[in-house]
Amino acid sequence: MILFTHPDCLNYRLEGHPEKPERVEATVEYLKTRGEGWRWNEFETAPVKALLRAHPQEHLERLQNSRPFDADTAYSDDIYELARLATGATLAAMDSTLKGESAFSLMRPPGHHAEQSRAMGFCYLNHIAIAALDALDRGIGRVAVWDFDAHHGNGTEAILKEVENALYVSVHQHPCYPGTGAVTEANCMNFPVSPGTSPNDHMATLRKSWETILSFNPQLVLVSAGFDAYELDPLTEMELRVKDFETLGNWMNGAEMPVAGILEGGYSDDLSLLVDAFLRGWESR
């Protein structure tokens, strides 16, 4: 397992905000005591050329303008460069998995709410959509995105909708922020789950969504790994347990195609345990 992180991703915060640097900092520290044989590789900031596959130049310029984007998505000094750094980690994870390695990006800010021309939901650049478009541009035949974050990845859906040879599959709480993802449209397959759904029923829906990914026969799977469907997460009303995230990793381990993952949401103090369980399930034999 190759992991990608960088201390600079801890360099911004909004007091009282759930997307705080400690969530990544504590998880990295914990994983470094747990992952025997796991490698922590260096990577480069994403090139502007890659960003422009998903976002117009005007959006990149807006990210450098010192005004808040919305009540949840504040401007911070260097947020554009920090978001580019997180995209770079996603691209590095994708490159590694295309070379036959399991790879996970453990960075912030997250990305799946960022639309083409709008930063929102703690997200500034849509890392996973950028990576998917980059892969297709390189000639990867079919690329799938599996998003099990408890919030619908509206940005990823908007960017990848009707993109040839791309599939977006999301399992998420509904109703919930951002209010999208109630229906399937074109190549964007949505599996909404009601608040308070039992873990067994939620996992059955997740299994169905994973089988949808497999039936697409992708040559690359990119995973928006959000851990906020956890039973103790403060922002959602879902019931998944630690062992359920290990099961999700098990499914990925059994896939016969390259799979790369990136951290999206997850705001419980147990995030380190959840990521550890997921990665251990993923690397199990």
KAHUCOR-V641953 format. One record per residue. N is the residue number from 0. PSI is psi in radians with two decimals (999 if undefined). Layout:
[[N PSI] [N PSI]]
This chain:
[[0 2.23] [1 2.31] [2 2.59] [3 2.18] [4 2.99] [5 2.36] [6 -0.41] [7 -0.39] [8 -0.15] [9 0.04] [10 0.24] [11 2.65] [12 2.71] [13 2.10] [14 2.29] [15 -0.02] [16 2.39] [17 -0.45] [18 1.30] [19 2.71] [20 -0.50] [21 -0.49] [22 -0.68] [23 -0.73] [24 -0.85] [25 -0.64] [26 -0.75] [27 -0.81] [28 -0.73] [29 -0.80] [30 -0.54] [31 -0.29] [32 -0.13] [33 -0.61] [34 1.38] [35 2.15] [36 -0.16] [37 2.45] [38 2.43] [39 1.83] [40 2.66] [41 2.86] [42 2.98] [43 2.73] [44 2.50] [45 2.39] [46 2.63] [47 -0.63] [48 -0.70] [49 -0.72] [50 -0.67] [51 -0.18] [52 -0.45] [53 -0.43] [54 2.45] [55 2.81] [56 -0.63] [57 -0.60] [58 -0.73] [59 -0.66] [60 -0.66] [61 -0.61] [62 -0.30] [63 0.12] [64 2.15] [65 1.12] [66 2.50] [67 2.63] [68 -0.72] [69 -3.08] [70 -0.48] [71 -0.23] [72 1.59] [73 2.75] [74 2.41] [75 2.61] [76 2.32] [77 0.26] [78 -0.58] [79 -0.82] [80 -0.61] [81 -0.67] [82 -0.70] [83 -0.66] [84 -0.74] [85 -0.66] [86 -0.69] [87 -0.67] [88 -0.67] [89 -0.78] [90 -0.67] [91 -0.70] [92 -0.72] [93 -0.79] [94 -0.73] [95 -0.74] [96 -0.53] [97 -0.31] [98 0.09] [99 0.13] [100 2.64] [101 2.37] [102 2.49] [103 2.34] [104 2.14] [105 1.39] [106 2.96] [107 2.69] [108 2.77] [109 -3.07] [110 -0.33] [111 -0.17] [112 -0.28] [113 2.10] [114 3.12] [115 -0.79] [116 0.48] [117 2.15] [118 2.36] [119 2.85] [120 0.70] [121 0.09] [122 2.49] [123 -0.75] [124 2.50] [125 1.54] [126 -0.79] [127 -0.59] [128 -0.69] [129 -0.78] [130 -0.72] [131 -0.78] [132 -0.61] [133 -0.77] [134 -0.77] [135 -0.68] [136 -0.49] [137 -0.20] [138 0.14] [139 2.22] [140 -0.81] [141 2.24] [142 2.24] [143 2.52] [144 2.18] [145 2.07] [146 1.87] [147 0.27] [148 2.58] [149 -0.28] [150 2.41] [151 2.37] [152 1.27] [153 -0.65] [154 -0.79] [155 -0.75] [156 -0.82] [157 -0.66] [158 -0.67] [159 -0.16] [160 2.21] [161 0.25] [162 2.18] [163 2.37] [164 0.30] [165 2.53] [166 2.33] [167 2.22] [168 2.18] [169 2.37] [170 2.17] [171 2.75] [172 2.38] [173 2.19] [174 2.59] [175 2.88] [176 2.44] [177 0.20] [178 0.03] [179 3.12] [180 0.38] [181 -0.47] [182 2.79] [183 2.37] [184 2.24] [185 -2.16] [186 0.30] [187 1.85] [188 2.04] [189 2.40] [190 1.38] [191 2.48] [192 2.30] [193 2.58] [194 2.43] [195 0.10] [196 2.44] [197 2.65] [198 -0.71] [199 -0.75] [200 -0.69] [201 -0.78] [202 -0.59] [203 -0.68] [204 -0.73] [205 -0.70] [206 -0.74] [207 -0.71] [208 -0.68] [209 -0.67] [210 -0.54] [211 -0.71] [212 -0.87] [213 -0.65] [214 -0.34] [215 -0.29] [216 0.95] [217 2.71] [218 -0.09] [219 2.37] [220 2.23] [221 2.27] [222 2.06] [223 1.68] [224 1.68] [225 2.43] [226 0.42] [227 0.10] [228 0.11] [229 2.54] [230 -0.39] [231 0.20] [232 2.37] [233 -0.20] [234 -0.11] [235 3.10] [236 0.84] [237 3.02] [238 0.25] [239 2.59] [240 2.97] [241 -0.80] [242 -0.44] [243 -0.61] [244 -0.54] [245 -0.69] [246 -0.73] [247 -0.73] [248 -0.70] [249 -0.76] [250 -0.75] [251 -0.63] [252 -0.57] [253 -0.04] [254 2.48] [255 0.82] [256 2.83] [257 2.36] [258 2.27] [259 2.53] [260 2.67] [261 2.56] [262 2.30] [263 -1.84] [264 -3.02] [265 1.82] [266 0.13] [267 2.70] [268 -0.17] [269 0.23] [270 -0.71] [271 -0.67] [272 -0.67] [273 -0.80] [274 -0.73] [275 -0.81] [276 -0.75] [277 -0.83] [278 -0.64] [279 -0.65] [280 -0.66] [281 -0.67] [282 0.03] [283 2.69] [284 999]]
